[in-house]
Amino acid sequence: MRRKRGTAATATIVLAAAEVSRGVREVREVRVDFTGVPFMDTSGLAFVTDLRQRCREAGALLRIGGLRPQPRRVFAVAGFPLPELPAVE
């Protein structure tokens, strides 16, 4: 599992999207932990939206956990469905 802390954790999301896009058969679940992400803008939302689509196409589950208030609001305003998930371990 790769871990990246910081705003939007873009590098981790890009790596996960690349693995899913390559059709890595072993990828059944992609977890994105936002515990260390206090702020996210629309570029972070765009990456996660793209990752969600790639996961759907590959038949993988996307799990998002550890959302802090500001990123949660970005997802909510965008209408991004977010079940309540604990922080990803």
N, C-alpha and C positions, 0 to 999 in steps of 0.2 A: 504494500500500500504506500502510495506517495503522500507526503504531507507538505503543505505549504501554508504559511501564515502570512496575513497581510490583507490589504484591501483587495477584495474580490477573488483572491487566490487564483488569479487568471492562469498562471503557469500550470497549476494542477488541473484546472478544467480543460485547458488546451491539450494536455497530455492524455487525459481520460478520453476526450473526444477523438483524438487521433487513434487511440487503441480501439475504440468502438468502431470507428470508420474503417479501419483496416480489416474489420471482420474477425477480430480475434475471437475464436470460438469459445474460449474459456471465460470470456466476460459475460457474466450473468447478472451482475449487479454493480452499479457504479455509485459510490458514496461520496458526497461532498459535505465536508464539515465546515460550517461557517462560524464555529466558536471563536476563532481568532480574527473574524472579519467585522469590524465595527461600522464600516461604511461600504456601500456598494452603489454604483451609478448604473446608468442604462447599458454601458458596455459590459458590465458583469452580468446583467440580466440577459443581454443578447447571447453571451457565451453559454449561460445555463439553459436558455431556450434552445439553442442549437444542440447542446449536449442531450437535452431531453428528446429531441427529434431523432438524433443519431441512435440513442438507446432504443427508442421505439422501433426503428428500422432494423436494429440488430437483435431485437427480442430481449433486451436487457432491462432491468429495473433500475430506475434512478431514484436514489434516496438522498434527501437533503436533511441535515440535522444541525443542531446548535445555532439556530438563527437568532441573532441579536435584533433589537427593535428596529433599527434603521433598515437593514436589508429585508426584514420581514415586511416593512411598509412598502418597499419598492416592489416586492413580489405581489403584495395585496393590491396595490394601485394598478399593476399591470394585469391583474386577474389570473395570475399564475397559481394553479391549485397546489396548496401545500398542506398535506396532512401533518399533524403534530408528530414530530419524530424527535427522539432524544439525540444528544450529540453523538456523532459517529465515533465509534471506538476503533 
